[in-house]
């Protein structure tokens, strides 16, 4: 029975019928990737899990409205994204930069829901591959949130050197990840949102 749930239309059909085994299969198979996706949006594991749980609850409550013609994976990713936007708008006013960030995410989400997760992991990997001084400076700026002047004082190097290291890091990451224009925009916004762990 559980093998039959792997087929999208069959899984949705069973969900619409209220089959709890189908719902358990859904949670088991998508929970990890949805939590990673939500974490990449929020940089808060606990809130990410809350958002994913809300999506599951709403999916179950509205299961009869699901269409067997739609990808359940796409539906779940879009639901997590929508839940994130709803929470984001409730909790704070949106600045121009944040609006651009949301628009960039929306473009990515519309294109391919798995792209953001892949990009997140690729960027993490390439940060670790940066030259040591470049990596250290970059993380002090983008992870710790230090200003260029603070980094300059902390590392006892010039502000120009700090700027050069950060610029080099962006260039290397962008080149190695081989970003298309939409991802390029998202890369800069990703660091401004301090998603990097």
N, C-alpha and C positions, 0 to 999 in steps of 0.2 A: 504493500500500500504506500509506504513512504517513498519508494522509488518513483511511483506514479506522480508524486507531488513535484518532482523535478521538472515536469512539463508545465510550462507557464499557465496555459489555459485550464489544465486539470486542477492545478493548485488553486487558482481563482475560483473555479466552479465549486470546489470543496469549501473554500472560505465562505462563499456566498451562502452555502447550505448550513453554515455554522459548525463545521467540523473542527473540533478543538485540536485534533492531531495535525491538521493542516496548518492551523495557527502556530502550534508548537514548532512545526517544521520551518515555518516562515521566520520565526524569532531565532531559532537555532542557526539557520543558514545565513541570515543577513545581519544579525546583531553586531558582530565584530566590525564588519566593514562600515556599517552605518555609524557606529560610535567613533571610528577613526575619522570618518568624513565630518561628523558633527564637531569633533575635537579640533579639526583643522580650521573650522569656522570660528570656534569660540576660544580655543586655548584654555579650556576648563573642562576637565574630564567629567566631573560631577554634573555640571550643567548639560554637557553633551549627552550623558546617559539619561538625564531627565527628558531632554528633547526627544530622544529615540523612543523612550517609554511612552511619551505622549503620542507619538506617531503610531505606535502599536495599538494604543487604546482607541485612537480615532479610526484607525484602519478596521479594527474589530467592530466598532460601533456602526461604521458606515459600509460594512462589507457587502451588503446587498446592492450597493451602488457601483461596485467594482465591475469593470468591463473585461471580459475574457480576451478581448482583442489587444489590450494594452499590456506592456511589459510590467510585471509586478516590481521588478528591480528598479526600473525607471520611476515608477509611481512612488516607491519608498524613498528614493533619493530626493525626488522633488518635494515630497512631504516633509522630509527633514529640513531641507532648505527653506521651505515656506514657514515652518515652525520657528526656525532660527530668525528669519526676517521679522516675524510677528513679535517674538520675544525682544528682539533688538529694538524695534520701534517703540515698544511699550516702555523699555527701560531707559532710553536716552534719546535726546534730539540728535538728528543726523547732520553731521557737518558735510561740507562739499567733498572732502577726501573720502569720508565714509560712504557717501552716496556713490562715488566712483567705484569704491571697493565692492559695494553691493551690486552695481551694474556689471562689473567685471565677473563677479561670481555668477550672476544670472546668465551671462553669455556662456560661461563654462558649463554650467548646469544644463542649459538648453542643448549644448553640443554633445556632451557625454558625461554621465554622472560619475564614472570611474576615473576621469582625467584628474580631478582635483586630488584624489587620494594618491594617485601615481606621482603627480607632480610634487606633492608634499614629501613623499619618501625619497624621490630623486634629489630634491633640494637638500634634504637632511644629509643624504649620502655625500653630496658634492661639497657641503660645508666642511665635513670631516676631511675631505681630500685637499682642502686649501693649504697653501704653504703656512707653516706654523705662525709666523708673525701676522700674516694677513688674516688668518682664521681668528687669532686671539683678538685683534683689533675689531674685526667684523662682529664677533659675538659680544664684545663689550658694548658696541654701539647698538646692535639690533636685538640682542637678548637681554642685556642688562640695562639698556636704555640710557647709557652715559652719553653726554655731549662730546663733540670732538675735542673741546678744550679740556674736559675732565679726563678723557683718554690720553691726551697729550701729556698731561701732568702725571697721570698714573703710570704710564709706560716710559716717561721721560724721553719722549720723541716730539718732533715738531707737529703742529696742526696740519701742515701740508703733507707730512708723512702719513698721518692718520687718514686724511682724505684720500691719499693715493692708495692705501691698503684697502679701504672700503670700496673705492671705485674698481680696483683690481678684482676684489671678491665678487662684486656684481657681474663684472665682465666674464670672469671664469665660470661662474654658476650658469649664467645665461647661455654661454657658448657650449658648456658641457651638457646641459639639459636640453639644448637645441629647441628653444621655445619658438612657437609661432607668435604673431603679434598679440593675440589675446592673452596668451600665457605670459608674455613679456610684461604687459600691464599688470597682470596679477602678481608676478614675482615681486615687483616693487611694493605693491599694496600689501602683500603677504608680510614683508618685513616691517612695514609701517604699522601693521596691526600686531606685531610682536607675537606671531604664531610660532616662531622657531623655538624649539625646546633646547 
